[in-house]
Amino acid sequence: MIRTTISIPEEEFKEIKRLATRTDRSISWLLRQAFRLAKPRLESGESYATTFNRVWSEIGGVLRQAGVQQKTVGRLIADVRSRGPRKRARTGMR
């Protein structure tokens, strides 16, 4: 395992931290699970909507297995879905 630094918007970090606290998981665990679930979709070039629905469906299943109530999972998914895709700033890096 390596240690690294990533840059994400403050609001996203707060959401991840709240989710980690609510599910009694580490931030590292959540990010690893999200990447593991999203990687095949990212590589396949699926549309945002298709990727979102598949990934959040799988994340919801993982959270329910971890003991998070269905209502909480549903609220989290609805909250994230209501925000829609964010436009990325062009940085010249890929």
PyRosetta script that sets phi, psi and omega in degrees:
from pyrosetta import init, pose_from_sequence

init()
pose = pose_from_sequence("MIRTTISIPEEEFKEIKRLATRTDRSISWLLRQAFRLAKPRLESGESYATTFNRVWSEIGGVLRQAGVQQKTVGRLIADVRSRGPRKRARTGMR")
pose.set_psi(1, 138.8)
pose.set_omega(1, 177.4)
pose.set_phi(2, -115.3)
pose.set_psi(2, 161.9)
pose.set_omega(2, 177.0)
pose.set_phi(3, -110.9)
pose.set_psi(3, 135.9)
pose.set_omega(3, -179.0)
pose.set_phi(4, -145.4)
pose.set_psi(4, 173.9)
pose.set_omega(4, 177.5)
pose.set_phi(5, -119.5)
pose.set_psi(5, 136.0)
pose.set_omega(5, 175.2)
pose.set_phi(6, -124.2)
pose.set_psi(6, 155.8)
pose.set_omega(6, 177.2)
pose.set_phi(7, -111.9)
pose.set_psi(7, 121.2)
pose.set_omega(7, 176.1)
pose.set_phi(8, -136.6)
pose.set_psi(8, 157.1)
pose.set_omega(8, 178.0)
pose.set_phi(9, -59.1)
pose.set_psi(9, 145.9)
pose.set_omega(9, -176.8)
pose.set_phi(10, -56.6)
pose.set_psi(10, -41.3)
pose.set_omega(10, -178.4)
pose.set_phi(11, -63.7)
pose.set_psi(11, -39.1)
pose.set_omega(11, 177.1)
pose.set_phi(12, -64.6)
pose.set_psi(12, -40.9)
pose.set_omega(12, 178.3)
pose.set_phi(13, -61.7)
pose.set_psi(13, -42.1)
pose.set_omega(13, 179.1)
pose.set_phi(14, -61.5)
pose.set_psi(14, -40.1)
pose.set_omega(14, 178.2)
pose.set_phi(15, -63.4)
pose.set_psi(15, -45.2)
pose.set_omega(15, 179.6)
pose.set_phi(16, -62.0)
pose.set_psi(16, -43.2)
pose.set_omega(16, -179.5)
pose.set_phi(17, -63.9)
pose.set_psi(17, -42.5)
pose.set_omega(17, 177.6)
pose.set_phi(18, -62.3)
pose.set_psi(18, -42.7)
pose.set_omega(18, 179.8)
pose.set_phi(19, -64.2)
pose.set_psi(19, -41.7)
pose.set_omega(19, 178.6)
pose.set_phi(20, -60.7)
pose.set_psi(20, -43.8)
pose.set_omega(20, 179.7)
pose.set_phi(21, -65.3)
pose.set_psi(21, -46.1)
pose.set_omega(21, -178.3)
pose.set_phi(22, -62.9)
pose.set_psi(22, -34.0)
pose.set_omega(22, -176.6)
pose.set_phi(23, -98.5)
pose.set_psi(23, 0.4)
pose.set_omega(23, -178.8)
pose.set_phi(24, 57.0)
pose.set_psi(24, 43.0)
pose.set_omega(24, 177.1)
pose.set_phi(25, -123.5)
pose.set_psi(25, 162.1)
pose.set_omega(25, 177.2)
pose.set_phi(26, -83.3)
pose.set_psi(26, 156.9)
pose.set_omega(26, 175.5)
pose.set_phi(27, -60.1)
pose.set_psi(27, -41.1)
pose.set_omega(27, 178.8)
pose.set_phi(28, -58.3)
pose.set_psi(28, -44.4)
pose.set_omega(28, 180.0)
pose.set_phi(29, -61.4)
pose.set_psi(29, -46.2)
pose.set_omega(29, -179.5)
pose.set_phi(30, -61.1)
pose.set_psi(30, -44.2)
pose.set_omega(30, -179.5)
pose.set_phi(31, -66.4)
pose.set_psi(31, -38.3)
pose.set_omega(31, 177.2)
pose.set_phi(32, -64.5)
pose.set_psi(32, -42.2)
pose.set_omega(32, 179.1)
pose.set_phi(33, -65.2)
pose.set_psi(33, -43.6)
pose.set_omega(33, 179.9)
pose.set_phi(34, -61.5)
pose.set_psi(34, -43.4)
pose.set_omega(34, 179.5)
pose.set_phi(35, -66.2)
pose.set_psi(35, -44.2)
pose.set_omega(35, -180.0)
pose.set_phi(36, -58.4)
pose.set_psi(36, -41.7)
pose.set_omega(36, -179.2)
pose.set_phi(37, -73.9)
pose.set_psi(37, -34.1)
pose.set_omega(37, -174.9)
pose.set_phi(38, -86.6)
pose.set_psi(38, -25.5)
pose.set_omega(38, -172.2)
pose.set_phi(39, -52.6)
pose.set_psi(39, -51.0)
pose.set_omega(39, -179.3)
pose.set_phi(40, -60.1)
pose.set_psi(40, -36.5)
pose.set_omega(40, -179.6)
pose.set_phi(41, -70.5)
pose.set_psi(41, -40.2)
pose.set_omega(41, 178.8)
pose.set_phi(42, -63.6)
pose.set_psi(42, -40.6)
pose.set_omega(42, -179.8)
pose.set_phi(43, -69.4)
pose.set_psi(43, -28.9)
pose.set_omega(43, -176.6)
pose.set_phi(44, -81.9)
pose.set_psi(44, -15.4)
pose.set_omega(44, -179.3)
pose.set_phi(45, 78.9)
pose.set_psi(45, 22.0)
pose.set_omega(45, 178.1)
pose.set_phi(46, -58.4)
pose.set_psi(46, 155.9)
pose.set_omega(46, 177.1)
pose.set_phi(47, -67.6)
pose.set_psi(47, 160.9)
pose.set_omega(47, 179.4)
pose.set_phi(48, -57.4)
pose.set_psi(48, -47.7)
pose.set_omega(48, -175.9)
pose.set_phi(49, -62.2)
pose.set_psi(49, -43.7)
pose.set_omega(49, 179.5)
pose.set_phi(50, -64.7)
pose.set_psi(50, -45.5)
pose.set_omega(50, 179.0)
pose.set_phi(51, -61.1)
pose.set_psi(51, -46.9)
pose.set_omega(51, -179.3)
pose.set_phi(52, -55.8)
pose.set_psi(52, -51.3)
pose.set_omega(52, -177.1)
pose.set_phi(53, -61.7)
pose.set_psi(53, -43.6)
pose.set_omega(53, -179.2)
pose.set_phi(54, -68.2)
pose.set_psi(54, -48.2)
pose.set_omega(54, -176.5)
pose.set_phi(55, -64.0)
pose.set_psi(55, -46.8)
pose.set_omega(55, -178.5)
pose.set_phi(56, -69.2)
pose.set_psi(56, -27.3)
pose.set_omega(56, 174.1)
pose.set_phi(57, -64.7)
pose.set_psi(57, -44.4)
pose.set_omega(57, 179.2)
pose.set_phi(58, -69.5)
pose.set_psi(58, -41.5)
pose.set_omega(58, 178.0)
pose.set_phi(59, -61.9)
pose.set_psi(59, -42.1)
pose.set_omega(59, 177.5)
pose.set_phi(60, -58.3)
pose.set_psi(60, -40.8)
pose.set_omega(60, 177.9)
pose.set_phi(61, -63.8)
pose.set_psi(61, -41.9)
pose.set_omega(61, 178.8)
pose.set_phi(62, -64.1)
pose.set_psi(62, -43.3)
pose.set_omega(62, -179.9)
pose.set_phi(63, -65.0)
pose.set_psi(63, -40.7)
pose.set_omega(63, 177.9)
pose.set_phi(64, -63.7)
pose.set_psi(64, -39.0)
pose.set_omega(64, 176.9)
pose.set_phi(65, -63.9)
pose.set_psi(65, -30.8)
pose.set_omega(65, 179.4)
pose.set_phi(66, -79.4)
pose.set_psi(66, -2.6)
pose.set_omega(66, 175.9)
pose.set_phi(67, 100.1)
pose.set_psi(67, 7.9)
pose.set_omega(67, 178.4)
pose.set_phi(68, -76.7)
pose.set_psi(68, 134.8)
pose.set_omega(68, -177.9)
pose.set_phi(69, -64.1)
pose.set_psi(69, 146.6)
pose.set_omega(69, -179.7)
pose.set_phi(70, -54.6)
pose.set_psi(70, -41.8)
pose.set_omega(70, -179.2)
pose.set_phi(71, -60.7)
pose.set_psi(71, -41.6)
pose.set_omega(71, -179.5)
pose.set_phi(72, -65.2)
pose.set_psi(72, -44.2)
pose.set_omega(72, 178.7)
pose.set_phi(73, -62.2)
pose.set_psi(73, -45.0)
pose.set_omega(73, 179.7)
pose.set_phi(74, -60.9)
pose.set_psi(74, -42.4)
pose.set_omega(74, 178.5)
pose.set_phi(75, -64.8)
pose.set_psi(75, -41.4)
pose.set_omega(75, 179.8)
pose.set_phi(76, -62.1)
pose.set_psi(76, -46.9)
pose.set_omega(76, -179.3)
pose.set_phi(77, -63.7)
pose.set_psi(77, -43.6)
pose.set_omega(77, 179.0)
pose.set_phi(78, -62.5)
pose.set_psi(78, -39.3)
pose.set_omega(78, 179.7)
pose.set_phi(79, -63.9)
pose.set_psi(79, -46.8)
pose.set_omega(79, -179.1)
pose.set_phi(80, -66.8)
pose.set_psi(80, -41.7)
pose.set_omega(80, -179.4)
pose.set_phi(81, -62.2)
pose.set_psi(81, -36.9)
pose.set_omega(81, -177.7)
pose.set_phi(82, -65.7)
pose.set_psi(82, -21.7)
pose.set_omega(82, -179.7)
pose.set_phi(83, -81.0)
pose.set_psi(83, -25.3)
pose.set_omega(83, 178.8)
pose.set_phi(84, 67.4)
pose.set_psi(84, -178.9)
pose.set_omega(84, -178.9)
pose.set_phi(85, -71.1)
pose.set_psi(85, 144.9)
pose.set_omega(85, 176.6)
pose.set_phi(86, -96.9)
pose.set_psi(86, 142.1)
pose.set_omega(86, 177.2)
pose.set_phi(87, -81.9)
pose.set_psi(87, 135.4)
pose.set_omega(87, -179.6)
pose.set_phi(88, -87.2)
pose.set_psi(88, 144.9)
pose.set_omega(88, 172.9)
pose.set_phi(89, -76.1)
pose.set_psi(89, 140.5)
pose.set_omega(89, 177.7)
pose.set_phi(90, -78.9)
pose.set_psi(90, 122.7)
pose.set_omega(90, -178.6)
pose.set_phi(91, -113.2)
pose.set_psi(91, -6.9)
pose.set_omega(91, -176.2)
pose.set_phi(92, 82.8)
pose.set_psi(92, -3.2)
pose.set_omega(92, 178.7)
pose.set_phi(93, -107.2)
pose.set_psi(93, 150.2)
pose.set_omega(93, 176.5)
pose.set_phi(94, -119.8)
pose.dump_pdb("model.pdb")
